[in-house]
Amino acid sequence: MKGRVPFRFLTGTLITLAILCIAAPDAMAIPAFARKYKTSCVTCHYGFPKLNGFGKAFRNNGYRWPGGDENARKEEPVSLGSEGYKKMWPKAVWPSDMPGYFPISLHVVGRTNYTAQSDVKWEFETPHEIELLYGGTLGEHFSFFGEVELENEGGETEIGYPVALQYDHNPALHIRMGFVGSDFAESGARFTRNHYNVASLRTRNGWRSRDDQYGFEVWGAHNGASDRGGFTYRFGVVNGTGLSDNNNAKDFYGRATFKVGGLGEAGGKGEESAASDPLRDDSITMGGFFYKGTASKDGAEDEDFTVYGADAEFWYKNLIASGVLMQMKSEIPGTSDRTSRAFYLQGSYAIYPWLYGLVRYEWRDSDTASDAVKPVTSVIPALTMLARANIKFILELQKFLDDANKDNTTFVAQMQFGL
């Protein structure tokens, strides 16, 4: 028992720190863009894959440099038709271009895992994941983004190939087809090995928000007053079960955020300084989201469910505090309705531009009306080091605090690199 006191003291301290925090995650860019603009990955990323303020503005401009792509890019595109074709349209194909560089990047993830309750406690899992990422622009108003992913999951190799084509009218209006942004926790940009608990919470028929979704989406971003902060929105319709649907219903979702201070959501004020200092975006962002769908499973009645919640993010100097609160309600004919709730609170701090400390507190109750289902709570401390701008190492612990899972401690040492 004496040996457990220091760890309990440490976890208690970390929880206290985490409770001081409140925010929302974001989406990622790829090394191919670094080649196009001859710039470092840290221009857009706060320790990849998490985007900083400038990276968000780059994404919100349709993967184009805020304030003028022509003057920023170092690799000229290949022209597909002359400007004169515009005057001849519709009797000529509207001119376009394609990347003059090879728009493909490689991302590799390897791990060493420790699981306290496993028969094989230590396991070397390299590679855990290999991704071929590609993305770029096609003329003035189209962009594309996708990947081919091989991932080890439970000893089996899974293959994924999400891809999206997007029409970029301006930062305030994008129309996207294919892989869309229905994951309100934006798990692809998480700063840890462990997924967010809100993104992993399943309905009774197995749906969860972090699984890939395909459909149509309309989204956009606009600056606030004096070109600072601003708002974002997105609305979409998806299958609900990946590339092929297993029921006749379509799922709907929406999300909106409002940012006060910091770099404009579409670029603008502070643009140059933001590109040179990826750690600074002093701001507060608040958001809300919903998802309404139907989940089907062989041998079971369809499950109608609704997810809604709120998120917030606070940046100040080298500190980011964030959190997400979510509620899920579901109905299955012939059974009692179920309500589930989950939240996390997270704080990260840049000790140096290449060294980050992080702690996250998570709470999840899969069935709030059932005394038999107890909440699951855990604390996740992590240390991230950028050995180089495109090479990252993570040391991460997950310690469960509830009685049912208190012995399920896991530890991971993870390396990632991109090129």
C-alpha positions in Angstrom: 0.0 0.0 0.0 2.8 2.4 0.8 4.1 2.1 -2.8 0.7 3.3 -4.1 0.6 6.6 -2.3 3.0 8.6 -4.6 1.0 7.5 -7.7 -2.3 8.4 -6.1 -0.9 11.8 -5.2 0.3 12.3 -8.7 -3.0 11.3 -10.3 -4.9 13.6 -7.9 -2.6 16.5 -8.8 -3.1 15.8 -12.5 -6.9 15.7 -12.2 -6.8 19.0 -10.3 -4.8 20.5 -13.1 -7.2 19.1 -15.7 -10.3 20.4 -14.0 -8.8 23.9 -14.5 -9.1 23.4 -18.3 -11.8 23.6 -20.9 -11.8 22.7 -25.7 -12.2 21.6 -29.2 -9.8 19.7 -31.4 -9.1 20.3 -35.2 -8.1 18.6 -38.5 -4.8 17.9 -40.1 -2.7 18.9 -43.1 0.1 16.8 -44.7 3.8 17.2 -45.5 3.0 17.6 -49.2 1.9 21.1 -48.4 5.2 21.8 -46.7 6.9 20.9 -50.0 4.5 23.1 -52.0 5.2 26.2 -49.9 8.8 25.3 -48.8 7.9 25.7 -45.2 8.1 23.7 -41.9 5.3 21.5 -40.6 5.2 23.7 -37.5 4.0 26.6 -39.6 0.5 25.0 -39.5 0.8 22.6 -36.6 1.1 22.8 -32.8 2.9 19.5 -32.7 1.3 17.6 -35.6 -1.4 16.6 -36.3 -3.1 19.4 -34.1 -3.5 22.6 -36.1 -2.6 26.0 -34.8 -4.5 29.2 -35.7 -2.6 29.6 -39.0 -3.2 25.9 -39.9 -6.9 26.3 -39.4 -7.0 29.4 -41.6 -5.0 27.4 -44.3 -7.6 24.6 -44.1 -10.5 27.1 -44.1 -9.1 28.6 -47.3 -9.4 25.3 -49.1 -5.8 24.2 -48.4 -4.6 27.6 -49.8 -2.3 30.1 -48.1 -4.4 32.8 -46.4 -4.0 36.2 -48.0 -2.8 35.0 -51.4 -1.8 31.6 -52.6 0.0 32.8 -55.7 2.6 34.8 -53.8 3.2 32.1 -51.2 3.6 28.9 -53.1 7.1 27.8 -54.3 6.0 24.9 -56.6 4.1 26.2 -59.6 1.1 24.1 -60.7 0.7 22.5 -64.2 -1.7 24.6 -66.3 -4.6 22.7 -67.8 -5.9 25.2 -70.4 -5.4 28.9 -71.0 -7.2 31.8 -69.3 -8.8 32.6 -72.6 -11.0 29.4 -72.2 -13.0 31.3 -69.6 -14.2 33.7 -72.2 -15.2 30.9 -74.5 -17.1 28.9 -71.9 -19.5 27.0 -72.3 -18.0 26.2 -75.7 -14.6 25.3 -74.1 -13.7 23.5 -70.9 -13.1 25.9 -68.0 -9.3 26.0 -67.4 -7.8 24.5 -64.3 -4.4 23.2 -63.0 -3.0 20.3 -61.0 -0.1 20.2 -58.6 3.3 20.5 -60.2 4.8 18.6 -57.2 4.1 15.0 -56.2 1.2 15.5 -53.8 1.7 12.3 -51.7 3.1 12.1 -48.2 3.9 9.1 -45.9 2.9 8.9 -42.2 4.1 6.0 -40.1 3.1 5.2 -36.5 4.9 2.6 -34.3 4.3 1.7 -30.7 5.5 -0.2 -27.7 2.5 -1.1 -25.5 2.2 -2.2 -21.9 -1.2 -3.5 -20.6 -1.4 -4.5 -17.0 -4.2 -7.1 -17.4 -3.0 -8.7 -20.5 -1.2 -12.1 -20.6 1.4 -10.5 -22.9 2.0 -7.3 -20.9 4.7 -5.8 -23.2 4.2 -5.7 -26.9 6.2 -4.2 -29.8 3.8 -2.9 -32.4 5.8 -1.3 -35.2 4.3 -0.4 -37.5 0.9 0.1 -36.0 -0.2 2.3 -38.9 1.0 3.3 -42.3 -0.7 6.0 -44.2 -0.2 7.4 -47.7 -1.7 10.9 -47.5 -2.5 13.0 -50.5 -4.0 16.4 -51.0 -3.8 19.6 -53.0 -5.7 22.1 -55.1 -7.2 21.8 -58.6 -7.5 25.2 -60.1 -9.0 28.2 -58.3 -12.0 26.5 -56.7 -11.4 22.8 -56.2 -9.3 20.8 -53.7 -8.9 17.2 -52.7 -7.8 15.2 -49.7 -7.4 11.5 -49.0 -5.4 8.6 -47.7 -4.8 4.9 -48.1 -4.3 3.5 -44.6 -3.1 0.1 -43.3 -3.6 -0.3 -39.6 -3.0 -3.1 -37.1 -6.2 -3.6 -35.0 -6.4 -6.6 -32.7 -3.8 -8.5 -34.6 -5.5 -8.0 -38.0 -4.6 -5.6 -40.7 -7.4 -3.2 -41.6 -7.5 -1.1 -44.8 -9.1 2.3 -45.1 -9.2 4.7 -48.1 -11.1 7.9 -47.3 -11.1 10.5 -50.0 -12.9 13.8 -50.6 -13.3 16.3 -53.5 -14.2 19.8 -52.4 -15.6 22.9 -54.1 -14.1 26.0 -52.5 -16.2 29.0 -53.5 -14.6 31.1 -50.7 -13.7 30.5 -47.0 -17.3 30.9 -46.0 -18.6 28.3 -48.5 -17.2 24.9 -49.2 -19.1 21.9 -50.6 -17.5 18.5 -49.9 -18.3 15.1 -51.3 -16.9 11.9 -50.0 -15.2 11.6 -46.6 -16.7 14.3 -44.4 -16.2 16.0 -41.0 -18.9 14.3 -38.9 -16.5 13.4 -36.0 -17.3 16.3 -33.7 -14.2 15.5 -31.6 -12.0 15.5 -34.7 -10.1 12.5 -33.5 -7.6 12.6 -36.4 -6.1 15.7 -34.8 -5.9 14.4 -31.3 -2.6 15.0 -29.4 -2.6 11.5 -27.8 -2.4 7.9 -28.6 -5.7 7.2 -26.8 -8.9 8.3 -28.6 -11.2 10.7 -26.9 -13.9 8.9 -24.8 -16.7 11.0 -26.4 -15.6 9.8 -29.9 -15.5 6.1 -28.8 -18.9 6.0 -27.0 -21.0 3.6 -29.0 -24.8 3.2 -29.4 -26.3 -0.2 -28.6 -26.1 -1.1 -32.3 -22.4 -0.1 -32.5 -22.3 3.4 -34.0 -19.6 5.8 -32.8 -18.6 9.2 -34.0 -15.0 8.5 -34.8 -15.7 6.0 -37.5 -15.3 7.3 -41.1 -18.4 8.7 -42.6 -19.2 9.4 -46.3 -21.7 11.8 -47.8 -22.2 15.5 -48.6 -21.2 18.4 -46.5 -21.5 22.2 -46.6 -19.2 24.1 -44.4 -17.4 27.4 -44.0 -15.6 30.0 -41.9 -15.7 33.8 -41.6 -13.6 36.3 -39.7 -14.9 38.3 -36.8 -14.5 42.0 -36.1 -11.1 43.5 -37.1 -10.2 40.2 -38.9 -9.8 38.4 -35.5 -11.6 35.2 -34.4 -14.9 34.5 -36.2 -17.2 31.6 -36.7 -17.3 28.2 -38.5 -20.2 26.0 -39.4 -20.8 22.6 -41.0 -23.9 20.6 -42.0 -23.9 17.2 -43.6 -25.8 14.1 -44.6 -24.1 10.7 -44.5 -24.7 6.9 -44.8 -24.0 6.4 -41.1 -22.1 3.2 -41.6 -19.2 4.0 -43.8 -19.0 3.5 -47.5 -22.2 1.4 -47.8 -25.4 1.9 -45.8 -27.2 -0.9 -44.1 -30.6 0.9 -43.7 -32.8 3.2 -45.8 -32.3 6.2 -43.5 -29.6 8.8 -43.8 -27.9 10.5 -40.9 -27.6 14.2 -40.4 -25.2 16.3 -38.4 -24.2 19.9 -37.7 -21.6 21.9 -35.8 -20.9 25.6 -35.2 -18.1 27.4 -33.4 -17.5 31.0 -32.4 -14.0 32.3 -31.7 -13.1 35.5 -29.8 -9.6 36.9 -30.3 -6.6 35.3 -32.0 -6.0 34.8 -35.7 -9.1 35.2 -37.9 -10.7 31.9 -38.8 -10.1 32.7 -42.5 -6.7 34.4 -41.9 -6.1 38.1 -41.6 -5.0 40.0 -38.6 -1.7 38.6 -37.1 -1.3 36.3 -40.1 2.5 36.8 -40.5 3.3 36.5 -36.8 1.1 33.5 -36.5 3.0 31.7 -39.3 6.3 32.3 -37.5 5.1 31.5 -33.9 2.9 28.3 -34.0 2.4 28.4 -30.2 0.4 31.6 -30.1 -3.2 32.1 -30.8 -4.6 33.8 -27.6 -8.3 33.2 -28.0 -11.5 31.5 -26.7 -13.6 29.3 -28.9 -17.0 27.9 -28.0 -19.1 25.5 -30.1 -22.0 23.1 -30.2 -22.9 20.0 -32.3 -25.6 17.5 -33.0 -25.9 14.2 -34.9 -29.2 12.4 -35.6 -29.1 8.9 -37.1 -30.3 5.3 -37.3 -28.0 2.4 -36.4 -28.7 -1.1 -37.7 -27.3 -4.5 -36.7 -28.0 -8.0 -38.0 -30.6 -9.7 -35.9 -31.6 -6.5 -34.0 -34.2 -3.8 -34.4 -33.0 -0.5 -35.8 -31.8 2.1 -33.2 -32.7 5.7 -33.6 -30.4 8.0 -31.8 -29.5 11.6 -31.3 -26.2 13.1 -30.1 -25.7 16.6 -29.0 -23.2 18.5 -27.0 -20.8 21.5 -26.5 -17.1 22.2 -26.6 -14.8 25.0 -25.7 -11.1 25.8 -26.2 -8.9 28.4 -24.5 -5.4 29.4 -25.9 -3.1 31.6 -23.8 0.6 31.9 -24.7 1.9 28.3 -24.4 -1.2 26.8 -22.7 -4.2 25.2 -24.4 -7.2 24.1 -22.2 -10.1 22.3 -23.8 -13.1 20.1 -23.2 -16.1 18.4 -24.8 -19.4 17.5 -23.1 -21.7 15.1 -25.0 -25.1 13.4 -24.4 -26.5 10.5 -26.5 -30.1 9.3 -26.5 -31.3 6.2 -28.3 -34.6 4.3 -28.9 -35.0 0.7 -29.9 -38.6 -0.7 -30.3 -39.5 -3.1 -27.4 -36.7 -1.9 -25.1 -36.2 1.0 -22.7 -34.8 4.2 -24.0 -31.1 4.8 -23.1 -29.3 8.0 -22.2 -25.5 8.1 -22.2 -23.2 10.9 -21.2 -19.5 11.6 -21.5 -17.0 14.4 -21.1 -13.3 15.2 -21.1 -11.2 18.0 -19.8 -7.7 18.5 -21.2 -4.8 20.8 -20.7 -1.5 21.0 -22.7 1.5 23.2 -22.2 4.5 23.9 -24.5 7.5 23.6 -22.2 9.6 24.3 -25.2 8.6 24.7 -28.9 9.5 21.0 -29.2 8.4 19.6 -25.9 4.7 19.4 -24.7 3.1 18.2 -21.5 -0.5 17.1 -21.5 -3.1 15.7 -19.1 -6.7 14.7 -19.8 -9.5 13.6 -17.4 -12.3 11.5 -18.9 -15.7 10.4 -17.5 -18.2 8.2 -19.3 -21.6 6.7 -18.2 -23.0 4.5 -20.9 -26.5 4.2 -19.3 -27.4 6.9 -16.8 -30.6 5.1 -15.8 -29.0 1.8 -14.9 -27.4 1.2 -11.5 -25.7 -1.8 -12.9 -23.7 0.3 -15.4 -21.1 2.4 -13.5 -19.3 5.4 -14.9 -15.8 4.9 -16.2 -13.2 7.5 -15.3 -9.6 7.8 -16.2 -6.7 10.2 -16.2 -4.2 10.4 -19.1 -0.9 12.2 -18.6 1.4 12.4 -21.7 4.7 13.9 -22.8 5.3 14.7 -26.4 8.6 15.5 -28.0 9.3 16.8 -31.5 12.8 15.3 -32.3 12.4 17.1 -35.6 9.6 19.1 -37.1 8.3 15.8 -38.8 9.4 13.3 -36.1 7.4 12.9 -32.9 7.7 10.7 -29.8 4.9 10.2 -27.2 5.1 8.7 -23.7 1.6 8.2 -22.4 -0.2 6.5 -19.4 -3.8 5.8 -18.9 -4.8 5.2 -15.3 -8.4 4.2 -14.6 -9.9 5.6 -11.4 -13.2 3.7 -11.1 -13.3 0.5 -9.1 -14.2 -1.8 -12.0 -11.2 -0.8 -14.2 -8.7 0.4 -11.6 -6.2 -2.4 -12.5 -6.4 -1.8 -16.3 -3.4 0.5 -16.5 -2.0 1.0 -20.0 1.3 2.6 -21.1 2.5 3.4 -24.6 5.7 4.7 -26.1 4.8 5.9 -29.6 6.8 7.3 -32.5 5.5 9.0 -35.6 7.1 10.5 -38.6 6.0 12.0 -41.9 7.6 12.8 -45.2 
